[in-house]
Amino acid sequence: MANGQWFPQDWPERIRALADGTLTPVVPKRAATVMLLKDTTAGPVVHMLRRRASMAFAGGAYAYPGGGVDPRDDDHQIRWAGPTRAWWAERLGVDEAEAQAIVCAAVRETYEEAGVLLAGPAPDSVVGDTTGEDWEADRRALVARDVSFAEFLERRGLVLRSDLLGAWTRWITPEFEPRRYDTWFFVAALPEGQRTRNASTEADRTVWIGPAEAAESYDKGELLMMPPTIATLRQLTPYDTAGEALEAAPARDLTPVLARARLDGDEIVLSWPGHDEFTKHIPTGGAPA
């Protein structure tokens, strides 16, 4: 393996089916994922989790906390700090209800999978320690979808801190995939007083790692990742602090990145616009090379 890029084994077959018109693309579900950063003397590090090898999708791959949008968070009015819902709607390219739900998903997934909560009792505060049993009971209820994140915030009397998030990029799962997501990637800094933990049932390991170190390990084939993960890691390497990355976020282009597949003679050419390193030439009877 030249690098740690992850490809499903059934991609060539599905790409051929899409090309000949026998495969109808699945409508992608909305999702959000968060690159949680903290500063160290050697520069910023990012929180990553390794998906369990038994997972049907991207088993063994390193990723960030993230997951699907809960439609119950679309229109439930919550206490909100930071840029307005209208600002977020314009930034994310959706309507205000969708913007609230996407931001809620980013904050909720960070709490569910890393134990970090970007919310507080006031617009200028965040909660301190979320490791108590009462917090854990709430986290489990969120994971089980027994309550929506909006309901959780309301019951706890918490304000969602949208100002602690920066929208970074947007990737849409290729049309030939059976599970498709329209995913917004965010950056955030670890709030003072909080700490991460492996709270996800889908992960068997978590690490804090420098973006450059993680990218180097990917290049050596030591860390397995999907294209959006390694692409965003490379994008984080120029920044010396978590704050610098957050400051850069509002100016970043959120045009969706969507993989393209085309037939070229005896090959299928798979590419991601703007990301030449992921281009693959797949023999019609073979695997990505």
SENUGU-43174 format. One record per residue (C-alpha): residue number from 1; residue in three letters; z, y, x. Coordinates in steps of 0.2 Angstrom, whole numbers, plus 5000, padded with zeros to 4 digits. Each point is the difference from the previous one (the first is absolute). Last residue first. Example, Ala and Ser with C-alpha at 12.3 -4.5 7.8 and 13.67 -1.06 7.14 Angstrom:
REM residues 2
@i: 2 | aa: Ser | w: 5036 | v: 4995 | u: 5068
@i: 1 | aa: Ala | w: 5003 | v: 4983 | u: 4994
REM end
This chain:
REM residues 289
@i: 289 | aa: Ala | w: 4957 | v: 5008 | u: 4980
@i: 288 | aa: Pro | w: 5004 | v: 4997 | u: 4982
@i: 287 | aa: Ala | w: 4997 | v: 4982 | u: 4994
@i: 286 | aa: Gly | w: 4985 | v: 4989 | u: 4998
@i: 285 | aa: Gly | w: 4985 | v: 4995 | u: 4989
@i: 284 | aa: Thr | w: 4993 | v: 5017 | u: 4996
@i: 283 | aa: Pro | w: 5005 | v: 5005 | u: 5018
@i: 282 | aa: Ile | w: 5013 | v: 5014 | u: 4998
@i: 281 | aa: His | w: 4998 | v: 5016 | u: 5010
@i: 280 | aa: Lys | w: 5016 | v: 5010 | u: 4999
@i: 279 | aa: Thr | w: 5003 | v: 5019 | u: 5001
@i: 278 | aa: Phe | w: 5019 | v: 5003 | u: 5002
@i: 277 | aa: Glu | w: 4999 | v: 5011 | u: 5016
@i: 276 | aa: Asp | w: 4987 | v: 5011 | u: 4991
@i: 275 | aa: His | w: 5013 | v: 5008 | u: 4989
@i: 274 | aa: Gly | w: 4992 | v: 5016 | u: 4992
@i: 273 | aa: Pro | w: 4993 | v: 4989 | u: 4986
@i: 272 | aa: Trp | w: 5007 | v: 4983 | u: 5000
@i: 271 | aa: Ser | w: 4987 | v: 4986 | u: 5004
@i: 270 | aa: Leu | w: 4995 | v: 4982 | u: 4996
@i: 269 | aa: Val | w: 4983 | v: 4995 | u: 5006
@i: 268 | aa: Ile | w: 4994 | v: 4983 | u: 4992
@i: 267 | aa: Glu | w: 4988 | v: 4992 | u: 5011
@i: 266 | aa: Asp | w: 4984 | v: 4989 | u: 4999
@i: 265 | aa: Gly | w: 4990 | v: 5015 | u: 4997
@i: 264 | aa: Asp | w: 5011 | v: 5015 | u: 4997
@i: 263 | aa: Leu | w: 5010 | v: 4998 | u: 4984
@i: 262 | aa: Arg | w: 5012 | v: 5014 | u: 4996
@i: 261 | aa: Ala | w: 5019 | v: 5002 | u: 4998
@i: 260 | aa: Arg | w: 5009 | v: 5016 | u: 4998
@i: 259 | aa: Ala | w: 5019 | v: 5003 | u: 5003
@i: 258 | aa: Leu | w: 5007 | v: 5015 | u: 4990
@i: 257 | aa: Val | w: 5010 | v: 5014 | u: 5008
@i: 256 | aa: Pro | w: 5005 | v: 5012 | u: 4986
@i: 255 | aa: Thr | w: 4998 | v: 5019 | u: 5004
@i: 254 | aa: Leu | w: 5018 | v: 5006 | u: 5004
@i: 253 | aa: Asp | w: 4995 | v: 5011 | u: 5014
@i: 252 | aa: Arg | w: 5016 | v: 5006 | u: 5010
@i: 251 | aa: Ala | w: 5005 | v: 5018 | u: 4999
@i: 250 | aa: Pro | w: 5016 | v: 4997 | u: 4990
@i: 249 | aa: Ala | w: 5006 | v: 4986 | u: 5012
@i: 248 | aa: Ala | w: 5000 | v: 5010 | u: 5017
@i: 247 | aa: Glu | w: 5018 | v: 5007 | u: 4996
@i: 246 | aa: Leu | w: 5006 | v: 4982 | u: 4997
@i: 245 | aa: Ala | w: 4993 | v: 4994 | u: 5016
@i: 244 | aa: Glu | w: 5008 | v: 5014 | u: 5010
@i: 243 | aa: Gly | w: 5017 | v: 4997 | u: 4991
@i: 242 | aa: Ala | w: 4999 | v: 4981 | u: 5005
@i: 241 | aa: Thr | w: 4999 | v: 5006 | u: 5018
@i: 240 | aa: Asp | w: 4988 | v: 4999 | u: 5015
@i: 239 | aa: Tyr | w: 4984 | v: 4998 | u: 4990
@i: 238 | aa: Pro | w: 4984 | v: 4994 | u: 5007
@i: 237 | aa: Thr | w: 5004 | v: 4981 | u: 4996
@i: 236 | aa: Leu | w: 5001 | v: 5002 | u: 4981
@i: 235 | aa: Gln | w: 4981 | v: 4998 | u: 4997
@i: 234 | aa: Arg | w: 5000 | v: 4984 | u: 5010
@i: 233 | aa: Leu | w: 5013 | v: 4993 | u: 4989
@i: 232 | aa: Thr | w: 4990 | v: 5005 | u: 4985
@i: 231 | aa: Ala | w: 4985 | v: 4990 | u: 5006
@i: 230 | aa: Ile | w: 5011 | v: 4985 | u: 5004
@i: 229 | aa: Thr | w: 5007 | v: 4999 | u: 4983
@i: 228 | aa: Pro | w: 4984 | v: 5004 | u: 4990
@i: 227 | aa: Pro | w: 4990 | v: 4986 | u: 5009
@i: 226 | aa: Met | w: 5013 | v: 4986 | u: 4997
@i: 225 | aa: Met | w: 5012 | v: 4995 | u: 5013
@i: 224 | aa: Leu | w: 5005 | v: 4986 | u: 5011
@i: 223 | aa: Leu | w: 5011 | v: 5004 | u: 5015
@i: 222 | aa: Glu | w: 4997 | v: 4991 | u: 5017
@i: 221 | aa: Gly | w: 4981 | v: 5000 | u: 5000
@i: 220 | aa: Lys | w: 5000 | v: 5011 | u: 5015
@i: 219 | aa: Asp | w: 4992 | v: 5015 | u: 4991
@i: 218 | aa: Tyr | w: 5014 | v: 4998 | u: 4987
@i: 217 | aa: Ser | w: 5014 | v: 5000 | u: 5013
@i: 216 | aa: Glu | w: 4992 | v: 5016 | u: 5007
@i: 215 | aa: Ala | w: 4999 | v: 5008 | u: 4982
@i: 214 | aa: Ala | w: 5019 | v: 4995 | u: 4998
@i: 213 | aa: Glu | w: 5004 | v: 5008 | u: 5016
@i: 212 | aa: Ala | w: 4990 | v: 5016 | u: 4996
@i: 211 | aa: Pro | w: 5009 | v: 5002 | u: 4983
@i: 210 | aa: Gly | w: 5017 | v: 4997 | u: 5007
@i: 209 | aa: Ile | w: 5010 | v: 4986 | u: 4992
@i: 208 | aa: Trp | w: 5014 | v: 4999 | u: 4988
@i: 207 | aa: Val | w: 5000 | v: 4981 | u: 4995
@i: 206 | aa: Thr | w: 5002 | v: 4990 | u: 4984
@i: 205 | aa: Arg | w: 4999 | v: 4981 | u: 4998
@i: 204 | aa: Asp | w: 4998 | v: 4986 | u: 4987
@i: 203 | aa: Ala | w: 4992 | v: 5012 | u: 4987
@i: 202 | aa: Glu | w: 4995 | v: 4996 | u: 4982
@i: 201 | aa: Thr | w: 5018 | v: 4999 | u: 4993
@i: 200 | aa: Ser | w: 5002 | v: 5018 | u: 5006
@i: 199 | aa: Ala | w: 5017 | v: 5008 | u: 5005
@i: 198 | aa: Asn | w: 4998 | v: 4999 | u: 5018
@i: 197 | aa: Arg | w: 5011 | v: 5014 | u: 5005
@i: 196 | aa: Thr | w: 4997 | v: 5019 | u: 5004
@i: 195 | aa: Arg | w: 5014 | v: 5013 | u: 5003
@i: 194 | aa: Gln | w: 5005 | v: 5015 | u: 4991
@i: 193 | aa: Gly | w: 5012 | v: 5014 | u: 5007
@i: 192 | aa: Glu | w: 4986 | v: 5012 | u: 5004
@i: 191 | aa: Pro | w: 4984 | v: 4997 | u: 4990
@i: 190 | aa: Leu | w: 4987 | v: 4989 | u: 5008
@i: 189 | aa: Ala | w: 4984 | v: 5010 | u: 5001
@i: 188 | aa: Ala | w: 4986 | v: 4998 | u: 4988
@i: 187 | aa: Val | w: 4981 | v: 4997 | u: 5001
@i: 186 | aa: Phe | w: 4989 | v: 4995 | u: 4985
@i: 185 | aa: Phe | w: 4986 | v: 4987 | u: 4998
@i: 184 | aa: Trp | w: 4991 | v: 5001 | u: 4983
@i: 183 | aa: Thr | w: 4994 | v: 4983 | u: 4994
@i: 182 | aa: Asp | w: 4986 | v: 4995 | u: 4988
@i: 181 | aa: Tyr | w: 5003 | v: 4982 | u: 4999
@i: 180 | aa: Arg | w: 4990 | v: 4984 | u: 4998
@i: 179 | aa: Arg | w: 5004 | v: 4982 | u: 4998
@i: 178 | aa: Pro | w: 4985 | v: 4989 | u: 4999
@i: 177 | aa: Glu | w: 4991 | v: 5009 | u: 5015
@i: 176 | aa: Phe | w: 4982 | v: 5003 | u: 4999
@i: 175 | aa: Glu | w: 5001 | v: 5018 | u: 4995
@i: 174 | aa: Pro | w: 5010 | v: 5004 | u: 5016
@i: 173 | aa: Thr | w: 5018 | v: 5007 | u: 4998
@i: 172 | aa: Ile | w: 5001 | v: 5018 | u: 4998
@i: 171 | aa: Trp | w: 5008 | v: 5011 | u: 5014
@i: 170 | aa: Arg | w: 5007 | v: 5017 | u: 4999
@i: 169 | aa: Thr | w: 5008 | v: 5011 | u: 5014
@i: 168 | aa: Trp | w: 5015 | v: 5010 | u: 5005
@i: 167 | aa: Ala | w: 5009 | v: 5007 | u: 4985
@i: 166 | aa: Gly | w: 5016 | v: 5008 | u: 5007
@i: 165 | aa: Leu | w: 5017 | v: 4995 | u: 4992
@i: 164 | aa: Leu | w: 5017 | v: 5009 | u: 5002
@i: 163 | aa: Asp | w: 4994 | v: 5014 | u: 4989
@i: 162 | aa: Ser | w: 4999 | v: 4987 | u: 4986
@i: 161 | aa: Arg | w: 5019 | v: 4999 | u: 5000
@i: 160 | aa: Leu | w: 5004 | v: 4991 | u: 4983
@i: 159 | aa: Val | w: 5016 | v: 5008 | u: 4993
@i: 158 | aa: Leu | w: 5014 | v: 4988 | u: 4995
@i: 157 | aa: Gly | w: 5011 | v: 4999 | u: 4985
@i: 156 | aa: Arg | w: 5003 | v: 4981 | u: 5003
@i: 155 | aa: Arg | w: 4994 | v: 4996 | u: 4982
@i: 154 | aa: Glu | w: 4985 | v: 5012 | u: 5001
@i: 153 | aa: Leu | w: 4995 | v: 4993 | u: 5017
@i: 152 | aa: Phe | w: 5000 | v: 4982 | u: 4994
@i: 151 | aa: Glu | w: 4991 | v: 5004 | u: 4984
@i: 150 | aa: Ala | w: 4986 | v: 5009 | u: 5011
@i: 149 | aa: Phe | w: 5000 | v: 4984 | u: 5011
@i: 148 | aa: Ser | w: 4997 | v: 4989 | u: 4985
@i: 147 | aa: Val | w: 5013 | v: 4987 | u: 4995
@i: 146 | aa: Asp | w: 4999 | v: 4981 | u: 4999
@i: 145 | aa: Arg | w: 4985 | v: 5001 | u: 5012
@i: 144 | aa: Ala | w: 5008 | v: 4985 | u: 5010
@i: 143 | aa: Val | w: 4999 | v: 5011 | u: 5015
@i: 142 | aa: Leu | w: 5008 | v: 5015 | u: 4991
@i: 141 | aa: Ala | w: 5014 | v: 4989 | u: 4994
@i: 140 | aa: Arg | w: 5003 | v: 4993 | u: 5017
@i: 139 | aa: Arg | w: 5001 | v: 5018 | u: 5007
@i: 138 | aa: Asp | w: 5013 | v: 5005 | u: 4986
@i: 137 | aa: Ala | w: 5011 | v: 4985 | u: 5005
@i: 136 | aa: Glu | w: 4998 | v: 5005 | u: 5018
@i: 135 | aa: Trp | w: 5006 | v: 5017 | u: 4996
@i: 134 | aa: Asp | w: 5015 | v: 4993 | u: 4991
@i: 133 | aa: Glu | w: 5003 | v: 4988 | u: 5014
@i: 132 | aa: Gly | w: 5001 | v: 5014 | u: 5013
@i: 131 | aa: Thr | w: 4986 | v: 5002 | u: 5013
@i: 130 | aa: Thr | w: 4993 | v: 5017 | u: 4994
@i: 129 | aa: Asp | w: 5009 | v: 5011 | u: 5012
@i: 128 | aa: Gly | w: 4997 | v: 5019 | u: 5000
@i: 127 | aa: Val | w: 4990 | v: 5006 | u: 4985
@i: 126 | aa: Val | w: 4988 | v: 5014 | u: 5003
@i: 125 | aa: Ser | w: 5002 | v: 5019 | u: 4998
@i: 124 | aa: Asp | w: 4990 | v: 5016 | u: 4997
@i: 123 | aa: Pro | w: 4995 | v: 4997 | u: 4982
@i: 122 | aa: Ala | w: 5017 | v: 4994 | u: 4996
@i: 121 | aa: Pro | w: 5008 | v: 4982 | u: 4996
@i: 120 | aa: Gly | w: 4988 | v: 4992 | u: 5013
@i: 119 | aa: Ala | w: 4983 | v: 4991 | u: 5002
@i: 118 | aa: Leu | w: 4990 | v: 4993 | u: 5013
@i: 117 | aa: Leu | w: 5009 | v: 4983 | u: 5000
@i: 116 | aa: Val | w: 4999 | v: 4988 | u: 5015
@i: 115 | aa: Gly | w: 5005 | v: 4981 | u: 4997
@i: 114 | aa: Ala | w: 4984 | v: 4995 | u: 5009
@i: 113 | aa: Glu | w: 4991 | v: 4989 | u: 4987
@i: 112 | aa: Glu | w: 5006 | v: 5007 | u: 4983
@i: 111 | aa: Tyr | w: 5004 | v: 5017 | u: 5006
@i: 110 | aa: Thr | w: 4984 | v: 5003 | u: 5009
@i: 109 | aa: Glu | w: 4991 | v: 4992 | u: 4985
@i: 108 | aa: Arg | w: 5009 | v: 5012 | u: 4988
@i: 107 | aa: Val | w: 4996 | v: 5016 | u: 5010
@i: 106 | aa: Ala | w: 4981 | v: 4996 | u: 5001
@i: 105 | aa: Ala | w: 4999 | v: 4993 | u: 4982
@i: 104 | aa: Cys | w: 5008 | v: 5016 | u: 4994
@i: 103 | aa: Val | w: 4987 | v: 5010 | u: 5009
@i: 102 | aa: Ile | w: 4987 | v: 4990 | u: 4992
@i: 101 | aa: Ala | w: 5008 | v: 5002 | u: 4983
@i: 100 | aa: Gln | w: 5002 | v: 5019 | u: 5001
@i: 99 | aa: Ala | w: 4982 | v: 5001 | u: 5006
@i: 98 | aa: Glu | w: 4994 | v: 4989 | u: 4985
@i: 97 | aa: Ala | w: 5008 | v: 5012 | u: 4988
@i: 96 | aa: Glu | w: 4993 | v: 5015 | u: 5008
@i: 95 | aa: Asp | w: 4982 | v: 4995 | u: 5000
@i: 94 | aa: Val | w: 4992 | v: 4992 | u: 5016
@i: 93 | aa: Gly | w: 4992 | v: 5006 | u: 5016
@i: 92 | aa: Leu | w: 5016 | v: 4997 | u: 5011
@i: 91 | aa: Arg | w: 5001 | v: 5018 | u: 5006
@i: 90 | aa: Glu | w: 4995 | v: 5008 | u: 4983
@i: 89 | aa: Ala | w: 5013 | v: 4989 | u: 4990
@i: 88 | aa: Trp | w: 5013 | v: 5003 | u: 5014
@i: 87 | aa: Trp | w: 4998 | v: 5019 | u: 4997
@i: 86 | aa: Ala | w: 5001 | v: 4998 | u: 4981
@i: 85 | aa: Arg | w: 5015 | v: 4989 | u: 5002
@i: 84 | aa: Thr | w: 5008 | v: 5014 | u: 5009
@i: 83 | aa: Pro | w: 5004 | v: 5000 | u: 5019
@i: 82 | aa: Gly | w: 5018 | v: 4997 | u: 5004
@i: 81 | aa: Ala | w: 5014 | v: 4993 | u: 4989
@i: 80 | aa: Trp | w: 4999 | v: 4991 | u: 4983
@i: 79 | aa: Arg | w: 5012 | v: 4995 | u: 4987
@i: 78 | aa: Ile | w: 4991 | v: 4987 | u: 4989
@i: 77 | aa: Gln | w: 4988 | v: 5001 | u: 4985
@i: 76 | aa: His | w: 4994 | v: 4983 | u: 4995
@i: 75 | aa: Asp | w: 4981 | v: 5002 | u: 4999
@i: 74 | aa: Asp | w: 4993 | v: 4989 | u: 5013
@i: 73 | aa: Asp | w: 5015 | v: 4990 | u: 5006
@i: 72 | aa: Arg | w: 4998 | v: 4986 | u: 4987
@i: 71 | aa: Pro | w: 4983 | v: 4997 | u: 5008
@i: 70 | aa: Asp | w: 5009 | v: 4992 | u: 5015
@i: 69 | aa: Val | w: 4989 | v: 5003 | u: 5015
@i: 68 | aa: Gly | w: 4997 | v: 4985 | u: 5012
@i: 67 | aa: Gly | w: 5008 | v: 4997 | u: 5017
@i: 66 | aa: Gly | w: 5006 | v: 5006 | u: 5016
@i: 65 | aa: Pro | w: 5011 | v: 4999 | u: 5015
@i: 64 | aa: Tyr | w: 4988 | v: 5000 | u: 5016
@i: 63 | aa: Ala | w: 4990 | v: 4985 | u: 5007
@i: 62 | aa: Tyr | w: 5000 | v: 4986 | u: 5013
@i: 61 | aa: Ala | w: 4990 | v: 4985 | u: 4995
@i: 60 | aa: Gly | w: 5007 | v: 4983 | u: 4999
@i: 59 | aa: Gly | w: 4993 | v: 4996 | u: 4983
@i: 58 | aa: Ala | w: 4987 | v: 5013 | u: 4996
@i: 57 | aa: Phe | w: 4999 | v: 4995 | u: 4981
@i: 56 | aa: Ala | w: 5006 | v: 4983 | u: 4995
@i: 55 | aa: Met | w: 5017 | v: 5002 | u: 5008
@i: 54 | aa: Ser | w: 5007 | v: 4985 | u: 5008
@i: 53 | aa: Ala | w: 4998 | v: 5008 | u: 5018
@i: 52 | aa: Arg | w: 5013 | v: 5013 | u: 4994
@i: 51 | aa: Arg | w: 4994 | v: 5018 | u: 5002
@i: 50 | aa: Arg | w: 5006 | v: 5008 | u: 5015
@i: 49 | aa: Leu | w: 5009 | v: 5017 | u: 4997
@i: 48 | aa: Met | w: 4997 | v: 5016 | u: 5009
@i: 47 | aa: His | w: 5011 | v: 5016 | u: 5003
@i: 46 | aa: Val | w: 4991 | v: 5013 | u: 5011
@i: 45 | aa: Val | w: 5006 | v: 5007 | u: 5016
@i: 44 | aa: Pro | w: 5000 | v: 5018 | u: 5006
@i: 43 | aa: Gly | w: 5001 | v: 5005 | u: 5018
@i: 42 | aa: Ala | w: 5008 | v: 4992 | u: 5016
@i: 41 | aa: Thr | w: 5017 | v: 5009 | u: 4996
@i: 40 | aa: Thr | w: 4999 | v: 4993 | u: 4983
@i: 39 | aa: Asp | w: 4994 | v: 5009 | u: 4983
@i: 38 | aa: Lys | w: 4999 | v: 4990 | u: 4984
@i: 37 | aa: Leu | w: 4985 | v: 4996 | u: 4989
@i: 36 | aa: Leu | w: 4997 | v: 4991 | u: 4984
@i: 35 | aa: Met | w: 4981 | v: 4997 | u: 4997
@i: 34 | aa: Val | w: 5001 | v: 4998 | u: 4981
@i: 33 | aa: Thr | w: 4989 | v: 4990 | u: 4988
@i: 32 | aa: Ala | w: 4993 | v: 5004 | u: 4983
@i: 31 | aa: Ala | w: 4990 | v: 4991 | u: 4987
@i: 30 | aa: Arg | w: 4988 | v: 5002 | u: 4985
@i: 29 | aa: Lys | w: 4991 | v: 4984 | u: 4995
@i: 28 | aa: Pro | w: 4982 | v: 4997 | u: 5004
@i: 27 | aa: Val | w: 4988 | v: 4995 | u: 4987
@i: 26 | aa: Val | w: 4993 | v: 4983 | u: 5005
@i: 25 | aa: Pro | w: 4982 | v: 4999 | u: 5006
@i: 24 | aa: Thr | w: 4988 | v: 4989 | u: 4991
@i: 23 | aa: Leu | w: 4993 | v: 4986 | u: 5011
@i: 22 | aa: Thr | w: 4984 | v: 4992 | u: 4996
@i: 21 | aa: Gly | w: 4989 | v: 5015 | u: 5005
@i: 20 | aa: Asp | w: 4992 | v: 4993 | u: 5015
@i: 19 | aa: Ala | w: 5010 | v: 5012 | u: 5012
@i: 18 | aa: Leu | w: 5016 | v: 4997 | u: 4991
@i: 17 | aa: Ala | w: 4998 | v: 4981 | u: 5002
@i: 16 | aa: Arg | w: 4996 | v: 5002 | u: 5018
@i: 15 | aa: Ile | w: 5015 | v: 5010 | u: 5003
@i: 14 | aa: Arg | w: 5011 | v: 4987 | u: 4991
@i: 13 | aa: Glu | w: 4994 | v: 4986 | u: 5011
@i: 12 | aa: Pro | w: 5002 | v: 5010 | u: 5016
@i: 11 | aa: Trp | w: 5018 | v: 5006 | u: 4995
@i: 10 | aa: Asp | w: 5007 | v: 4983 | u: 4995
@i: 9 | aa: Gln | w: 5009 | v: 4998 | u: 5017
@i: 8 | aa: Pro | w: 5010 | v: 5016 | u: 4997
@i: 7 | aa: Phe | w: 4999 | v: 5012 | u: 5015
@i: 6 | aa: Trp | w: 5014 | v: 5006 | u: 5011
@i: 5 | aa: Gln | w: 4997 | v: 5011 | u: 5015
@i: 4 | aa: Gly | w: 5012 | v: 4996 | u: 5015
@i: 3 | aa: Asn | w: 4987 | v: 5001 | u: 5014
@i: 2 | aa: Ala | w: 4988 | v: 4990 | u: 5009
@i: 1 | aa: Met | w: 5006 | v: 4984 | u: 4992
REM end
